[in-house]
């Protein structure tokens, strides 16, 4: 070992003892973006957490930017705040200088996990262990028959058919449902298959579903998240697919990042995007305009992981898709692009805070008197559905994928 390398290792050891994690090359632009904060306070007026829980509970994105200016050993003092951020990205969107607070939050969480893991909320440690043990963010069903019975009951209630899983080595599309649709919201997993079958898409599922790694990235375990990304990259390359189609907003954003960082040739699209871009506007229009059924008023919720972490255009795709269905009338709550409160893993460890944000959405949607609220995201659907039930709001909450599949099935 050269003198220079020996000196470098000595410095790393000293930093480790002082609980300082040096910035990586990829993190330097994030840190430098914070230097552009001009303390204007625009982010405070748009952060969904502040009106829900108050500035004394959560100081907002500007407060996080100020905290980052402290020396690295003090990162651990911010644990009470840093785990409340839902990572919605609203602050980054409205910031005049593009300060990347969601990435800052993830960076600080990573340092807390490495240097002061006892400060990480216990439910997030449990989530980390579930992914490590099962490869999924949710514990799998113990009895496969019980899982199938639950799935069949849900499909019967929704009037959706069941198609056998397609698993092949040669397909144009890999359908990736995500952990929540795989183990909890099975109707979403099956509804996407209904859509793909209807349009005769050559698709396959993975023989063994694994988490995309987003939950791990959000809690700061970038090493395990990278392992999952590498595994998935091998599978995508082995299958040779042209598209990876998802039904989960979080998976869409995470897989889009992996596709770039790991140089996938396959393009990642949420099924809403896939319908418009690949199936084609004319074909989808001709099909959905023939759909029949009683009139229904629908409110749409736009997931942050799609419109802010992927593309605002997906919000237009949602509206376009709903407008094609003759029986559907879309009503706007004025908060359709506001965070549902479930992001950033907040719903895993602080349901009080998460629910406070969700109530803002449900109150606005409930005032419309709609028959149904829809969102192209299992997490958003679960958040809105639970909040609507507790608030006594008389409306159904479904995934947009389910709604489209219902109209295709009833054609």
N, C-alpha and C positions, 0 to 999 in steps of 0.2 A: 504494500500500500504506500502510495506516495505521500509526501508531507502534506500536500494540498488536500488529498482525500482524507488523511488522518485528521486534519484540522476541521474538515467539513463534518465528519462523523462526531467529533468532539462537540461542535456547535449543535448538531442535531440532538445529542444526548442532553446537553444543557437545556435546550428548548423543551425537550420532553419532560425533564424534571420540573421545569417551571410551568408545565401544562400549556405550552405554546405550540400550536400547529402552524407551521409556515404556510403562506399562501402558495398554492400551485400556480402554474402558468395559466391554467384555464380560469383561475379565480381572480387574477390581477385585473382584468377588465371590469369585473363586478365591483371590486374595491374602488377602482378609479371612477366608476360611475357615481358612487356615493359622494365623491368630491364635487360633483356637479350640482348637488342639492343646494338650492338658494333659499331654503327655509320659507318658501312662499305660502305653504299651507294648503295648496290646492288639493293635495291628496287627502287631507283631513276632511274635506267637504264631500269626498266621494267614497271613503272607506266604509264598507257596510257594517263593520264591527262597532264603530264609534257611536252611531245612533242606537245600536242595539244594547250595548253594555256600558257606554259612557267612556269619556276620555281618561278618567281616573283608573279605570280597569285596564284599558288598552290605549296607550298614548298615540297610536297610529303610525303610519309608515314614516312620517317625519321623525318621530321619536326613535324608531329603529335605526334610521340613517344617522342620527346624532350619536346613538350608542355605539355604532360601528367605528366612530372616530376615536373611541377609547383604545387603550392598549389591549392587545390580544388576551392577556391573562384575565381581563375583566368580562370576557364573553359569558362566563358562567353566571354572572350576576343578573343576566337578562332572561333566565329560564322562565320566570313567571310571566313574561310578555311574549317571548318568541314562539311559544307553543300555542298561543291564541290566534296567531295569524292563519287565515284560511288559504292564503296563497292565491287568492282570486285573480290578482294581476290588475285590478282596477287602478291602483296607484301608479303603476308603471304606464298604463295607458293614458292617464291624464297628466302625468308629469311633463312639464315643458322641456326638461332636460334628460328624459328617459332613464331616470335612476331605477335600477333593477332591484327593487325591494324583495320580490319573491325569491330571487336567487340569493340575496343577502341572507334571508331567513334560513334557507336551506344550508348555507355555508356556516352560519352560526350553530344551527342544530347539529351539524356534523362535528363541530369542535366540542360541543357539550357532550355528545355521545362518546367521543374519544377520551376526553379529559376528566369529565365529571358525570359519568353515566348514571349515578344515583339521582341526578336532577332531572333525568328524562322521566316523564310520567309513566307509571307502571303499565298502564294498558298498551303503551307503545312498545315497551319491552316484550310484552306478551304477543303483540302483533309480529314483532321481529322474530320471535321464536316459532310462531305458527308458519311463517313463510319459510323459515329454515327447515322445519320438520316436514311440512306438507308441500312446499312449493307453491302455496296459495295463501291469499290473505284471509281466507275463511276456512275454518276447520271443516273437512269433508264430512258428508253424512256417514254415519257408522254402517247403516244398512242400505245398500243400493236399491232394494225393493221399496223402502220407505221414500227414498229420493224420487224414484220413478212414479210412485203413487202421488206424491206432492205435485210433481210436474204434470201428470195427467189431469189431476183435479183442477189445476190452474188453467190448463188449455181448454178443458171442458167449459169452465166458467166463461172464458173469453171467446169460445166458439172457434178455436184454432185447431187445425189438423196437426198430427204428429208425423214428421218425416224421419226415417232412419238416418243416423249419423253417416256422413260420407267421410271416409278416411282412405286417401289414395296417395300414391307417390307422384302422380302427374295431374296437376290441376292448374288452372289459370289464377285462381283466387284461394288464398288461405283465409278462412273465416276465423277470427280470433275474438271470442265473446268476452273474455276477461273473467276475473275471479268471482265477482258478484253475480254475474249472469250464470256462471258455471255452477255455483253452489247455493245461491240464494234466490235470485230472480230468474228462475229457469224459463219463465214465459218469454223473457226477452231473448234468450238464447234460441228458443224454438221459433219465435216470431221472425227472426232474421233468416232462419232456414226456409220459412214459408215464402219470404220475399225472394230469396235466391233461387228457390225451386220454381217459383212462378215465372221468373224471367230466364229460366233455363241456364243459369250460371254454372260454369264448370268450377266447382269449389271443393275444398277439403277442410276438415278440422284437424287439429293436432291429435295424434294418438294419445298423448298425455299432456293435458293442459297445465301450463306453468304461469306464475305471476309475471307481469311485465317488469316489475321492480319499482313501480312508482311509489308504493307505500314506503319502501325502504329508502328511496331517494329523499322522500319528504321527512323521514325521521332521522336522516343523517348517515345511514349505513350504505355508503356509496360502494364499498367493496362487494357486499353481497348483491347489491343492485347490478353491479357490473358483471358478476358471475351469471345472473339470470339473462342479462343482455347478450352475453357471449353465447349462452346456450341457445337462445332464441335465434340469434344470427345464424348459427350453424343449421338450425332447422329450416329457416327461410331459404338459405342458400341450397340446402339439400333438396328441397321441394321444387326450387326453380320457378316459383310463382311470380306473376306479374304484379299482383296486388295483394295487400294484406288489408282485409276489411274488418272493421270493428263495430261494436255497438256501445262501447263505453267511452265517454269523453276523456277520462283520465288515461286510458290505454291509448287512445288516439294521439294525445299529446306526447306521451312517453315513447311510444313506438316511432313516432315521427322523428323524435330526437335521436333514437337509436339508429334509425335508418340512415340518418346523416352521419353520425359519428362512426358507424360501423360499415358505411359504404354499401348499403343494400341497393340492389338493382330494382327490387320491388318497391312500389309506391304504396304508402299507408293512407287509407281513406276511411273516414267514418261512413257507415252505410248510407247516410243521407247524402254525402258527397258522391259516393259511388253511384247512386241512382241517377243523379243529375249529370255527372261527368262521363260515366262509362256506359251505363244502360242507355242514357240519352234522354234529353228533355221530351222529344216527340213521342218516344215509345212509352215513357212513364205517363205523359199527359194523356195519351190515348187510352191507357189502361185505367187510370184513376178517375178520369172523367166519366167512365162508364159505371163507376161504383154507385150503389144505391143504398138507401137506408133512411131512417127518420132524421130530420134536421137536428143538429147538435151544435151548441156554442162551445168553442174550445179556446183555452188560453195556453200559450206556449211559453215555456221557460227555457232560456238559452244558457247552457252550461259554460262556466268560466273556462274550463279546460279546452273547450272548442273555440269559443269566440275570441278569447284573449290569448290563449297559449298556442292556438293553431292558426285560425283565420276568422276575421269578422264576417267573411263571405258565407261561412256556414250558417250564420243566423239568417241570411237571405235565403239559403237553400231550404231551411226549415219552413219559412213562410211560403216559399214557392211550392213546396210539397203539399202543405195543408190547403193552400188556395186551389189546388187541382181537384180536391175531393168535393164533389158537388154538395153533399149534405152538411159539410162542415163550414161554419162561420167562425173566423178567427177574431177574438177580442183581445185588446191590449191592456195590460194592467198598469203600464208605465214603469214597472220594475222587472220586466221580463229578462233583462240582462244583468240583474243584480245577483250577487252570490247567494246560493241556497243555504250557506252556513255549514255545509258538510265537508268542505275541502280542507286541505292542510292537515288532515287527520284529527281535526278538532272534535269531530263527532265521536271519535274513539275514546277520548279521555276527558272531555269537558262538554257533556251534552247540554248543560245549562246555557253556556255561551253559544254553542251551535244552534240550539233551538231558538234562542233570542233573535238570531239573524234570520232564521227560517220564517219566524212569525211575521216579519215584515212582508215577505213574499205572499204568504198565505192570506193575510189580511187584505192585501191589494187584489189578489186573485178572487178571493171570496166575495168582494164587493161587486164583482162583475156579474155574478149570478150565472156562471158558466156550468155546463154539464160535466166538462172534463178539463183537467189540466194535463199537459203532456210535456215531456222533456226527453231528448235523446241521450239519456244518461241514467244508469241504474241508481247511482248515489243521489242525484237530484230527486228522482222519483221517490226513493225511500224517505228522504228528508221531508219533502212536500206532503207525502201521503200521511206520515206520522203526525206532522203538525196540523194538517187539516182535520184529522180524526180527533185530536185533542181539543181543537178549537171548535169542534162541532160544525164545520163547514160541509155542507151537503154537496159534494162533487167527487167524481172519480179522479184518480191520478194514475196515469199510465205512461209507459215509455212510448215515444213517438214511433219506434219500430213496431210495437204492438198494435198501435192504431192503424198504421199502414197495412200491416198483415191482416188485420180484421177486415178492412175494406177489400183487400185483394181476395180473401177467402170467401167473402159474401158476394163477389161479383157475379 
